[in-house]
Amino acid sequence: MKDTMLELGKIVNTHGIRGELKIQPWCDDPEVFEELDHFYIDDVRYALKRSRLHKNCIIAAVEGIDSINQAELLKNRVITIEREALGELPEGTYYIADLEGLEVRTVEGEVLGKITEIIKTGSNDVYVIHKTGAKPILIPVIDEVVKEVNIEEGFVLVKLLKGLID
């Protein structure tokens, strides 16, 4: 079952003396913050007054946080948002939260393990697959390898290229 709340980032510091939050975004497109009117910190809803991108981080001003002392208390907290607030994803695009835990199978029917992490490399993502008693497998997320992603049924179908697994 898909989570109703998704993690957007983490508050890594304060910014200025008026209570602005410095957020490390965990999303592919940090500009998503510009479209939000609220988010959650520890299940508490905060209205977003304004946000801007600054040196790969989001600087956000929220209702009720008006001083550096108040902002300091929120450091290292995770920002979440309702899934439906983000809208529909384009075809072939998935939330990391939906991919983690999916079983990875080869087109021949072999179960490789479960996705435990997604590494962003710049050119393509890489799925980290773990299976009990085996070393991790790294699978590049490219069309030649990933043949099907089925979130509803809980699996990813891959065609292993020569040399991907020792």
C-alpha positions as CSV (number, residue, x, y, z in Angstrom):
1,M,0.0,0.0,0.0
2,K,1.3,3.4,-0.9
3,D,2.1,5.9,1.9
4,T,-0.3,8.8,2.1
5,M,2.5,11.1,3.2
6,L,5.8,11.6,1.4
7,E,9.1,13.0,2.6
8,L,10.2,16.2,0.9
9,G,13.4,17.0,2.7
10,K,15.1,17.7,5.9
11,I,15.6,21.0,7.9
12,V,19.4,21.3,8.0
13,N,19.7,24.7,9.6
14,T,18.2,28.1,10.1
15,H,18.6,31.1,7.8
16,G,18.8,34.7,9.2
17,I,17.2,35.8,12.4
18,R,13.6,35.9,11.4
19,G,12.9,32.2,11.7
20,E,13.5,31.0,8.1
21,L,14.3,27.4,7.7
22,K,17.1,26.0,5.5
23,I,15.8,22.7,3.9
24,Q,17.8,20.1,2.0
25,P,15.3,18.9,-0.6
26,W,14.9,15.2,-1.2
27,C,12.9,15.6,-4.4
28,D,14.1,15.7,-8.0
29,D,12.6,19.1,-8.6
30,P,13.1,21.5,-5.6
31,E,10.8,24.0,-7.3
32,V,7.9,21.9,-6.0
33,F,8.2,24.0,-2.8
34,E,7.1,27.1,-4.8
35,E,3.7,25.4,-5.5
36,L,3.0,24.3,-2.0
37,D,0.9,26.3,0.5
38,H,1.8,24.1,3.5
39,F,3.9,21.1,4.7
40,Y,4.2,19.1,7.9
41,I,7.0,18.8,10.4
42,D,6.4,16.0,13.0
43,D,2.8,15.8,11.8
44,V,2.1,19.4,12.6
45,R,0.9,21.4,9.6
46,Y,2.7,24.6,8.8
47,A,1.5,27.2,6.3
48,L,4.2,28.1,3.9
49,K,4.5,31.9,3.5
50,R,7.3,31.9,0.9
51,S,10.2,29.8,-0.3
52,R,13.2,30.2,-2.6
53,L,16.0,28.1,-3.9
54,H,19.4,29.1,-2.5
55,K,22.6,27.1,-3.1
56,N,20.8,23.8,-3.6
57,C,18.7,24.3,-0.5
58,I,15.3,25.7,0.0
59,I,14.9,28.7,2.3
60,A,11.4,28.7,3.7
61,A,9.4,31.0,5.9
62,V,6.4,29.4,7.6
63,E,3.6,30.7,9.7
64,G,4.3,30.6,13.5
65,I,8.0,30.5,13.2
66,D,9.2,34.1,13.6
67,S,12.5,33.9,15.3
68,I,15.8,32.1,15.0
69,N,15.1,30.5,18.5
70,Q,11.9,28.9,17.2
71,A,13.6,27.8,14.0
72,E,16.5,26.2,15.9
73,L,14.1,23.8,17.6
74,L,13.1,22.3,14.1
75,K,16.7,21.5,12.9
76,N,17.1,17.9,11.7
77,R,13.4,17.4,11.3
78,V,11.9,15.8,8.2
79,I,9.4,17.8,6.0
80,T,6.4,15.8,4.7
81,I,3.4,16.4,2.5
82,E,0.3,14.6,1.4
83,R,0.8,12.6,-1.8
84,E,-2.2,14.2,-3.4
85,A,-0.8,17.7,-2.8
86,L,2.0,16.9,-5.3
87,G,-0.3,15.9,-8.2
88,E,0.1,13.1,-10.7
89,L,3.6,12.0,-11.8
90,P,4.5,11.7,-15.5
91,E,4.4,8.2,-17.0
92,G,7.4,6.1,-16.0
93,T,8.2,8.3,-13.0
94,Y,7.9,7.0,-9.4
95,Y,8.3,8.1,-5.9
96,I,11.3,6.6,-4.1
97,A,9.0,5.6,-1.2
98,D,7.0,3.5,-3.7
99,L,10.1,1.8,-5.1
100,E,11.8,0.9,-1.8
101,G,10.8,-2.6,-0.8
102,L,9.7,-3.8,-4.2
103,E,10.9,-7.3,-5.2
104,V,13.3,-7.4,-8.1
105,R,12.9,-10.3,-10.5
106,T,14.7,-11.2,-13.7
107,V,12.8,-11.9,-17.0
108,E,13.9,-15.6,-16.4
109,G,12.0,-15.7,-13.1
110,E,14.9,-15.4,-10.6
111,V,14.2,-13.3,-7.5
112,L,17.2,-11.0,-6.9
113,G,16.0,-9.4,-3.7
114,K,14.3,-6.2,-2.7
115,I,15.1,-2.5,-3.5
116,T,16.6,-1.0,-0.3
117,E,18.0,2.2,-1.8
118,I,18.0,4.4,-4.9
119,I,21.3,6.1,-5.8
120,K,21.1,9.2,-7.9
121,T,24.1,9.3,-10.2
122,G,23.1,12.2,-12.5
123,S,22.9,10.2,-15.7
124,N,20.6,7.5,-14.4
125,D,19.4,6.2,-11.0
126,V,20.7,2.9,-9.6
127,Y,18.6,0.4,-7.6
128,V,20.5,-1.2,-4.7
129,I,19.1,-4.7,-4.3
130,H,19.5,-6.7,-1.1
131,K,18.8,-10.4,-0.5
132,T,19.5,-12.1,2.8
133,G,22.9,-13.8,2.8
134,A,24.1,-12.2,-0.5
135,K,26.0,-9.0,-1.2
136,P,24.1,-6.0,-2.6
137,I,23.4,-5.9,-6.4
138,L,23.5,-2.6,-8.2
139,I,21.0,-2.3,-11.1
140,P,21.2,0.7,-13.4
141,V,17.8,2.2,-14.2
142,I,18.0,2.2,-17.9
143,D,15.5,0.9,-20.5
144,E,17.8,-2.0,-21.5
145,V,17.7,-3.3,-18.0
146,V,14.5,-2.3,-16.3
147,K,11.6,-3.8,-18.3
148,E,8.7,-3.2,-15.9
149,V,7.9,-1.5,-12.7
150,N,4.6,-2.7,-11.1
151,I,4.0,-0.7,-7.9
152,E,0.5,-2.3,-7.4
153,E,1.8,-5.9,-7.5
154,G,5.1,-5.1,-5.8
155,F,7.8,-6.0,-8.3
156,V,10.3,-4.7,-10.8
157,L,11.2,-6.9,-13.8
158,V,14.8,-6.6,-15.1
159,K,16.8,-8.1,-17.9
160,L,20.4,-8.6,-16.7
161,L,23.1,-7.5,-19.0
162,K,26.3,-9.4,-19.1
163,G,28.6,-8.3,-16.3
164,L,25.9,-6.7,-14.1
165,I,26.2,-9.5,-11.5
166,D,29.5,-11.3,-10.7
